[in-house]
Amino acid sequence: MFTVKRGRLALVSAAWVGAVVALAGCASGDPLDSGSDKASGDKLIVGSQDYYSNEIIAEIYAQALEANDIAVDRDFRIGQREVYLPDIEAGKIDVFPEYTGSLLQALDKNAAGGTSDETYATLQEALPEGLRVLDKADASDQNSWTVTQAFADKYKLTDIESLKNVTEPIVVGGNAELETRPYGPTALKEKYGIETAGFKPIEDGGGPLTVKALVDGDIQITNIYTASPNIKSDKLVALADPDGLFFADNVVPVVSDRVTDKAEKVLNTVSAALSAEDLVSLNAQSFNDQKKAEDIAAAWLKQAKLF
């Protein structure tokens, strides 16, 4: 088992090292071996959001790096983007799983949307000095405005704009940050003329408390990520977004300049293997089966034959 460091003091003076060996199951010839990285005893700091799915991806990154003799410390469940982004920008975290569109909107509130590749290219230009994104994965965890199937059927809801059909008060629920996000309740009013009837903070990142509030009718709409297994199991509907209110949100590692070419190859190997179907399965193991992130990550890496 791994010890997860949740405290913020673990971020101080985090430079990394470690000689890297080839991923088992990959081509022979030590493709990741290009010199010594054991000049010091410092470690890469791998961080995660306070969101179970993000923690699983961060654990996959951490275990893949460790399997290649790169020492890491974990600083998981830090919080939402408003909390951890300043630490990433300050270089206090070296590796962090992010989502292309959401990160772009956080860095540039005037950014235009576009295809997955366009969003990724724009994000690369928007990053502050000292940070870069590595290869994006096929896996994505899109933001979505989500309602129950019963609510959708009652008002014939298909896409976000169709919320104008609703004749009862619409209470929005979710993380407090959702209230001020570029795609939040203000955007619903400004873009579509949809009035909401208040906001209920539920601080579990679209998790069981949010889902229960939606199913129980305490809220009428929330932001559930599209890789959530609960969309199917709890009979929810992610409303279509033909106008691109939400940007493409492919999983992507954001890294500091302490991440060398060797570690970059390890992380890019993970991204190349992580599919959209994989992410839904990983999330289901956490949410429905209550498995630990480190066990889920280890099983996926073994199944993918990455080491």
JOFENTA-V767954 format. One record per backbone hydrogen bond with DSSP energy under -1.0 kcal/mol. CO is the residue of the C=O (numbers start at 1). NH is the residue of the N-H. Records with the same first field share a line. If there is no record, write none. Layout:
# JOFENTA-V767954
CO=NH ; NH
This chain:
# JOFENTA-V767954
8=11
9=12
23=26
30=33
37=18
44=73
45=94 ; 95
46=75
48=78
49=51
51=55
52=56
53=57
54=58
55=59
56=60
57=61
58=62
59=63
60=64
61=65
62=66
63=67
65=68 ; 70
66=69
71=44
73=46
75=48
79=50
80=83 ; 84
81=85
84=88
85=89
86=90
87=92
88=91
94=256
95=47
96=254
98=252
99=103
100=104
101=105
102=106
103=107
104=108
108=111
115=119
116=120
117=121
118=122
119=123
120=124
121=125
122=126
123=127
128=131
132=255
139=251
142=226
144=224
145=239
146=222
147=237
148=152
149=153
150=154
151=155
152=157
158=240
160=163
161=164
162=165
163=166
170=197
171=220 ; 221
172=200
174=202
175=178
176=179
177=180
181=184
184=188
185=189
186=190
187=191
188=192 ; 194
189=193
198=172
200=174
202=204
207=211
208=212
209=213
210=214
211=215
212=216
213=218 ; 219
221=173
222=146
225=228
228=231
229=233
230=234
231=236
232=235
235=149
237=147
240=160
241=244
248=101
249=141
250=100
251=137
252=98
253=134
254=96
255=132
256=259
260=264
261=265
262=266
263=267
264=268
265=269
266=270
267=271
268=272
269=273
270=274
274=139
275=279
276=280
277=281
278=282
279=283
280=284
281=285
282=286
283=287
284=288 ; 289
285=291
292=296
293=297
294=298
295=299
296=300
297=301
298=302
299=303
300=304
301=306
